Amino acid sequence: MNEALEIALLVFVVGSALVTALLRDVLGSIIAFSAYSLGISIVWVFLRAPDVGLTEAAVGAGVITVLFLLTIAKTVRPTGERTVERVNPGALIITIAFVAVLSTTVFALPPVGSSESAVVTDNVTNYYLENAYTETEVNNVVTAVLAAYRGFDTLGEAVVVYSAGVGILLVLQKEVFE
Amino acid sequence: MIELLNERLYYLVAFLLMGIGTYMMIDKSNLVKKVIGMNVFQSGIFLFFIVIAYVSGASPPLVTAPGPYVSPLPHVLILTAIVVGVSLTAVALGLIVRIYGEYGTLDTTVIREVSEDD
């Protein structure tokens, strides 16, 4: 049951990514991308990462879609007669080569869900899982690591978001202050 | 062989998503679509990270739930990466709006021709 649902979801995700790539209309492409983000946020929940799923649904399917829509509202939405774009053989060959090279690593990777993989058995993982509650009194280990153990990382992240905001203001200075 | 692949299906999906992202970034002449491609590529990488943290039958990393838990560390990395990715997309789209104001088009071939004429 679970297996079938998972596979159906993965097919949906890859399918909507393909639709995003092949639609000619930019607006259609953005909507397909938003559906793709929503699908992948459910994949995060299946993989027991609810925090990532929430962020992805709010940010990937929400904020990013709004940003894209604002962009095409301020610029152009090229129209064409064709619904689906023609496939470019050159780009396709490069893509296939890229995926093939990545796929050669598949058999070297641990099976999905293995409890003996390096990440899961690592000391760092187990330290956080065992001590997060006693040291930070936060029940959610992801939050504990994000806000307490790696607080400086999160501060750096805030700096990135701040500089992005300043960057956008600088780039769009003309429009903002005219 | 089939069983080995079935156990690693998520990796293949992640690689496929990265491939679709690459294709969009190479092939599309519209700048907005290139940025969408970048986002698809990014989420392929995110999928790879979340999958290596996964343990079948485990709980999410909430200590109120019974163990075993999935590894929380990749989740933290990806949360940070998602926010940084949004900042990146926002700046890229800001630049695109500026490019449109300057050139009146979002087509890279036209932009290249115009900037070569200058």
Contacts between the chains, C-beta under 8 A, distances in Angstrom:
chain1	res1	chain2	res2	distance
A	7	B	9	7.6
A	10	B	9	7.0
A	10	B	10	7.6
A	10	B	13	5.2
A	13	B	13	7.0
A	13	B	17	7.5
A	14	B	13	6.1
A	14	B	16	5.8
A	14	B	17	7.0
A	14	B	20	7.8
A	17	B	16	7.9
A	17	B	17	5.7
A	17	B	20	4.7
A	17	B	40	5.5
A	18	B	20	6.4
A	20	B	20	7.6
A	20	B	24	7.5
A	20	B	36	6.2
A	20	B	40	6.6
A	21	B	20	5.2
A	21	B	23	5.9
A	21	B	24	5.0
A	21	B	37	7.3
A	21	B	40	7.5
A	26	B	30	6.2
A	26	B	32	5.4
A	26	B	33	6.4
A	29	B	32	8.0
A	29	B	33	6.0
A	29	B	36	6.0
A	30	B	32	7.8
A	30	B	36	6.9
A	33	B	36	5.2
A	33	B	39	6.9
A	33	B	40	7.2
A	36	B	40	7.2
A	36	B	43	7.8
A	37	B	43	7.4
A	40	B	43	5.6
A	40	B	46	7.8
A	40	B	47	7.0
A	43	B	47	7.0
A	43	B	50	8.0
A	44	B	50	6.1
A	47	B	10	7.9
A	47	B	50	5.0
A	47	B	51	6.4
A	47	B	53	7.6
A	47	B	54	4.8
A	47	B	70	7.4
A	48	B	54	6.4
A	48	B	55	8.0
A	48	B	58	6.2
A	48	B	59	6.7
A	48	B	60	4.5
A	48	B	61	7.8
A	48	B	70	4.6
A	49	B	50	5.1
A	49	B	53	7.2
A	49	B	60	6.9
A	49	B	70	7.1
A	49	B	75	5.0
A	49	B	78	7.6
A	50	B	60	5.4
A	51	B	75	5.9
A	51	B	79	6.2
A	52	B	46	7.5
A	52	B	50	6.2
A	52	B	75	5.4
A	52	B	78	5.3
A	52	B	79	6.0
A	52	B	82	7.2
A	55	B	79	5.7
A	55	B	82	5.2
A	55	B	83	7.6
A	56	B	43	7.9
A	56	B	46	7.9
A	56	B	82	6.3
A	59	B	82	5.8
A	59	B	83	7.1
A	59	B	86	5.4
A	60	B	39	7.7
A	60	B	43	7.2
A	60	B	82	7.0
A	63	B	86	6.0
A	64	B	39	6.6
A	64	B	86	6.2
A	64	B	89	5.8
A	67	B	86	7.9
A	67	B	89	6.3
A	67	B	90	5.8
A	67	B	93	5.5
A	68	B	32	6.6
A	68	B	35	7.7
A	68	B	36	7.1
A	68	B	93	7.0
A	70	B	93	7.7
A	71	B	32	6.0
A	71	B	93	4.5
A	71	B	96	5.9
A	71	B	97	6.1
A	72	B	32	6.3
A	74	B	97	5.2
A	74	B	100	7.3
A	75	B	32	7.6
A	75	B	96	6.8
A	75	B	97	6.2
A	75	B	100	4.1
A	75	B	106	5.8
A	76	B	100	7.0
A	76	B	105	7.3
A	76	B	106	6.2
A	78	B	30	6.6
A	78	B	106	7.5
A	78	B	107	7.5
A	88	B	26	7.8
A	88	B	27	4.5
A	90	B	26	7.9
A	91	B	23	5.5
A	91	B	26	4.2
A	91	B	27	3.9
A	92	B	23	6.7
A	94	B	22	7.1
A	94	B	23	8.0
A	94	B	26	6.1
A	95	B	19	4.9
A	95	B	20	7.7
A	95	B	22	5.2
A	95	B	23	4.3
A	95	B	26	7.3
A	96	B	19	7.5
A	98	B	18	7.4
A	98	B	19	5.9
A	98	B	22	5.4
A	99	B	15	5.3
A	99	B	16	6.4
A	99	B	18	7.3
A	99	B	19	3.9
A	102	B	15	4.3
A	102	B	18	6.8
A	102	B	19	7.8
A	103	B	12	6.7
A	103	B	15	5.7
A	106	B	5	7.5
A	106	B	8	5.2
A	106	B	11	5.3
A	106	B	12	6.6
A	106	B	15	7.7
A	107	B	4	6.5
A	107	B	8	7.6
A	109	B	8	6.3
A	109	B	11	5.8
A	109	B	52	7.8
A	110	B	52	7.7
A	111	B	4	7.9
A	111	B	7	3.8
A	111	B	8	6.2
A	112	B	7	5.9
A	112	B	8	6.0
A	112	B	9	7.1
A	112	B	10	4.9
A	112	B	11	7.1
A	112	B	51	5.7
A	112	B	54	6.3
A	112	B	56	7.7
A	113	B	7	8.0
A	113	B	54	5.5
A	113	B	55	5.9
A	113	B	56	3.2
A	113	B	57	7.7
A	114	B	55	7.4
A	114	B	56	7.9
A	115	B	55	5.0
A	115	B	56	7.7
A	115	B	58	7.7
A	115	B	68	6.8
A	117	B	52	6.5
A	119	B	52	5.0
A	119	B	53	5.8
A	119	B	71	5.1
A	119	B	73	7.2
A	119	B	74	6.6
A	120	B	53	7.2
A	120	B	55	5.5
A	120	B	70	7.5
A	120	B	71	5.2
A	122	B	71	7.5
A	122	B	73	7.9
A	124	B	73	6.2
A	125	B	71	4.3
A	125	B	72	7.1
A	125	B	73	5.7
A	128	B	72	5.7
A	128	B	73	6.8
A	129	B	61	6.7
A	129	B	63	7.6
A	129	B	67	7.8
A	129	B	69	5.5
A	129	B	72	6.9
A	132	B	63	6.6
A	132	B	72	7.9
A	133	B	63	4.9
A	139	B	62	5.7
A	139	B	63	5.2
A	139	B	64	5.1
A	140	B	61	7.1
A	140	B	62	5.3
A	140	B	63	7.9
A	141	B	61	4.0
A	141	B	62	7.1
A	141	B	63	6.5
A	141	B	69	7.2
A	141	B	72	4.2
A	142	B	61	5.7
A	142	B	72	4.8
A	142	B	75	4.9
A	142	B	76	5.7
A	142	B	79	7.1
A	145	B	72	5.8
A	145	B	73	6.8
A	145	B	76	4.7
A	146	B	76	5.1
A	146	B	79	6.4
A	146	B	80	7.7
A	150	B	76	6.5
A	153	B	76	8.0
A	153	B	80	6.3
A	154	B	80	7.2
A	157	B	80	5.1
A	157	B	83	5.6
A	157	B	84	6.5
A	160	B	83	7.6
A	160	B	84	5.4
A	160	B	87	5.4
A	161	B	83	6.4
A	161	B	87	5.2
A	163	B	87	7.8
A	164	B	87	3.5
A	164	B	88	7.4
A	164	B	90	5.5
A	164	B	91	5.1
A	167	B	91	4.9
A	167	B	94	7.0
A	168	B	90	6.0
A	168	B	91	6.0
A	168	B	94	4.0
A	171	B	91	7.3
A	171	B	94	4.5
A	171	B	95	5.6
A	171	B	97	7.9
A	171	B	98	5.1
A	172	B	94	5.5
A	172	B	97	6.3
A	172	B	98	6.3
A	174	B	98	7.7
A	174	B	101	6.8
A	175	B	97	7.4
A	175	B	101	7.1
